[in-house]
Every structure is written in structure tokens, then in C-alpha cells.
């Protein structure tokens, strides 16, 4: 079963990690392991109380510290254990990692422009967005398949990985994935299961409007 059929009423909540110091600096984190700031921990704590009201049945998370620490806040509120999976890590972006937004444009201007046009680009010599979806979407679907009818899965991951996973689960063409706007720190999107597959029910939801900073990390 591919997780998109059957009309079992399941929900997938894709939750971006809390703020890091590199988010503030608009520095591309990629697969580097950056921790949450105190503000990021507070964001996760606040959001966890809201997400707990959805009565999740399972929590899976990227094993990078910023996602794992975010997931731990929901685990503390719900009593659910967290399954960590490296398949949910952020896009590996090679030479882009550690650079600020401005430095990327200065050093890799043509590559950046091509990526924004929707061309399949290995940013910094790293992963294609489709390769990120290839590793992340199956992890999400496998966990969703284990849910009870009308069950809810919370996936704690990263902006870029969440966007590619949503694009894949909705069956959108990869060149259009950028049309899914970025997620603010500790905000989430919700996919619901319909008869014809997964549908986007909410996007970049959260308790308060927050600016989108460094959404691909």
C-alpha cells in the first residue's frame, strides 16, 4: 500500500524545527548539525502544546539536533516516543552549507538563479530536490501506513525536506515544488487522506505569524 489510497482518514503533520542561530543569520545549514537557540526551544515548547491537541499517534523526526530537540518537546507533552530517521535530514548542499544567503548569491549566482527557476540543480554539488524526496517521502509513507484509521503522524523535519516531501505526496511536478512557500520556524503543514490521495489541508500554520527565515535548512 502506498499510503495514498483507501480513504482511511489519516493525517500527516509536517513540523519544521525551531529557530537556530544560523536561521537568524540566514546561513544555509543543510545537513550540518546546528542546535536550537533558547528561542527555538521556547518555540518548540509552545507549538508542542498546540500539536498535542491533535492527539498524534506517532512521532518521527530527523536525527539532526535541531529537529530531534523540537520533537522531544512534543514527546514530553504526549508521552509518545520519537523514532529518528536520517532519511528526514535536510538537503545536503555541499559548498553552499555554512554560507549566508548573500554569499551564496555572490559565489553561486547562476546556480542559485537556475534553482529558483525550477531547474534540477545540485546546489553546491549536493543533492537534487528529487533525491531528497526519494529518501524522505518513503519514510513518511511507511510510518503513515502504520497509523490506525483517522490516525495522525507528526513528522519533525526541515524546511526544504518538508517542501519536497509535500510535493511528492501531492503528486506535483518537481519544478513546481517551489510554489509551496517556506515554513517559518516551528510552524507546520497538514496533509489529509482523501479518496484520491493526499491533500494539503494547512500550510505554514502556527500559533502566531512568523517571518520565514532560511526555509531550506
C-alpha positions in Angstrom: 0.0 0.0 0.0 1.5 3.4 -1.0 -0.2 5.5 1.7 -2.3 7.5 -0.7 -5.3 5.2 -1.2 -8.0 3.7 0.9 -9.6 6.9 2.4 -8.7 5.9 5.9 -8.8 9.5 7.1 -5.2 9.6 8.2 -3.3 12.9 8.7 0.3 13.8 8.4 1.6 16.9 10.2 4.9 18.1 8.9 6.6 20.3 11.5 9.6 22.4 10.9 12.2 22.6 13.7 12.6 25.7 16.0 15.0 28.6 15.4 18.8 28.2 15.3 21.4 30.9 15.3 22.1 30.1 11.6 18.5 30.7 10.7 18.8 34.2 12.2 22.0 34.8 10.2 20.3 33.4 7.1 23.1 30.9 6.9 22.5 27.7 4.9 22.6 24.7 7.3 21.8 21.8 5.1 22.9 18.6 6.7 25.2 20.3 9.2 24.1 19.6 12.8 23.2 23.0 14.3 21.4 23.2 17.7 18.3 25.2 18.6 18.6 28.7 20.3 16.8 29.3 23.6 14.1 31.0 21.4 13.9 27.8 19.3 13.4 25.7 22.4 10.7 28.0 23.6 9.0 27.9 20.1 9.0 24.1 20.2 7.6 24.1 23.7 4.8 26.4 22.7 4.0 24.6 19.4 4.1 21.2 21.1 1.2 22.2 23.3 -0.9 23.1 20.2 0.1 19.9 18.3 -0.7 17.7 21.3 -4.3 18.8 20.9 -4.3 16.9 17.5 -3.8 13.7 19.6 -1.0 12.3 17.5 -0.5 8.6 17.3 3.2 8.6 16.3 6.2 11.0 16.0 9.1 10.6 13.6 12.0 13.1 13.3 15.2 13.8 11.5 18.2 12.8 13.7 19.8 16.2 13.4 19.9 18.0 16.8 17.5 20.9 15.8 14.8 18.5 14.7 15.4 16.0 17.5 15.2 18.6 20.2 12.0 20.0 18.7 10.4 16.6 18.6 11.4 16.0 22.2 9.1 18.8 23.3 6.1 17.1 21.7 7.2 13.7 23.2 7.3 15.3 26.7 3.7 16.6 26.3 2.2 13.5 24.7 4.3 10.7 26.3 4.9 9.3 22.8 8.4 8.1 21.9 10.2 9.6 18.9 11.6 7.5 16.0 14.6 9.2 14.5 15.5 8.6 10.8 18.4 10.1 8.8 16.2 10.0 5.8 14.4 13.1 7.1 17.5 15.2 7.2 17.8 18.5 5.4 19.1 18.6 1.8 22.9 18.1 1.6 24.1 21.2 -0.3 27.8 20.8 -0.5 29.7 24.1 -0.8 26.5 26.1 0.0 26.5 24.8 3.5 27.7 27.4 6.1 27.3 30.3 3.6 24.8 33.1 4.1 22.1 33.8 1.6 24.1 36.8 0.3 27.3 34.7 0.0 25.5 32.0 -2.0 24.2 34.6 -4.5 27.7 36.2 -4.8 29.6 32.9 -5.2 27.0 30.8 -7.0 24.7 33.3 -8.6 24.0 31.4 -11.8 23.4 28.1 -9.9 21.1 29.9 -7.5 19.1 31.6 -10.3 18.7 28.2 -12.1 17.4 26.6 -8.9 14.9 29.4 -8.4 13.7 28.9 -12.0 12.9 25.3 -11.0 15.7 23.6 -12.8 17.1 20.4 -11.3 20.2 21.7 -9.7 22.8 20.1 -7.3 23.2 23.1 -5.1 26.9 23.3 -4.1 27.4 19.9 -5.6 24.9 18.3 -3.2 21.5 16.5 -3.6 18.8 17.2 -6.1 15.4 18.0 -4.6 14.0 14.9 -6.2 16.7 12.8 -4.4 15.7 14.4 -1.1 12.1 13.4 -1.8 13.3 9.9 -2.8 14.7 9.3 0.7 12.2 11.3 2.8 8.8 10.5 1.3 9.1 6.7 1.8 10.0 7.2 5.5 6.9 9.3 5.9 4.6 7.0 4.0 5.9 3.9 5.8 5.1 5.5 9.1 1.7 6.7 7.9 0.8 3.2 6.8 1.2 2.0 10.4 -1.4 4.5 11.6 -4.9 3.5 12.7 -7.8 4.7 10.7 -8.2 8.5 11.3 -4.7 8.4 12.9 -2.2 11.3 13.0 1.5 11.2 12.3 3.8 14.1 13.3 7.0 14.4 11.2 9.6 16.8 12.6 12.0 17.8 9.8 13.4 20.7 7.9 12.0 23.4 5.5 13.5 22.0 2.3 12.8 18.4 3.1 9.2 19.1 4.1 8.6 21.0 0.9 9.9 18.3 -1.3 8.0 15.6 0.7 4.8 17.5 0.3 5.4 18.0 -3.4 6.0 14.3 -3.8 3.0 13.2 -1.7 0.7 15.5 -3.6 2.0 14.3 -7.0 3.2 17.7 -8.1 5.9 18.2 -10.8 9.3 18.8 -9.1 9.7 22.2 -11.0 6.5 23.4 -9.2 7.6 22.5 -5.6 9.0 26.0 -5.0 5.4 27.2 -5.3 4.9 25.8 -1.8 6.0 28.7 0.3 8.6 28.2 3.0 7.8 27.2 6.6 8.5 29.5 9.5 10.5 28.0 12.4 8.3 25.7 14.4 5.3 26.0 12.0 3.7 23.1 10.3 1.7 21.8 7.3 -1.1 19.2 7.4 -1.9 16.6 4.8 -5.1 14.8 4.9 -6.0 11.5 3.2 -8.8 11.6 0.7 -10.2 9.0 -1.7 -7.8 10.2 -4.5 -4.8 10.7 -2.4 -3.2 13.2 0.0 -4.5 16.7 0.1 -2.9 19.8 1.6 -5.2 21.0 4.4 -3.0 23.6 6.1 0.4 25.2 5.2 2.8 27.1 7.4 0.3 27.0 10.2 1.3 28.1 13.7 0.1 30.0 16.8 1.4 33.4 15.6 2.6 34.7 12.2 6.4 34.4 12.0 8.8 35.5 9.2 10.2 32.8 7.0 14.0 32.7 7.7 16.3 30.3 5.8 13.5 27.9 4.8 15.8 25.4 3.2 17.5 24.3 6.4 
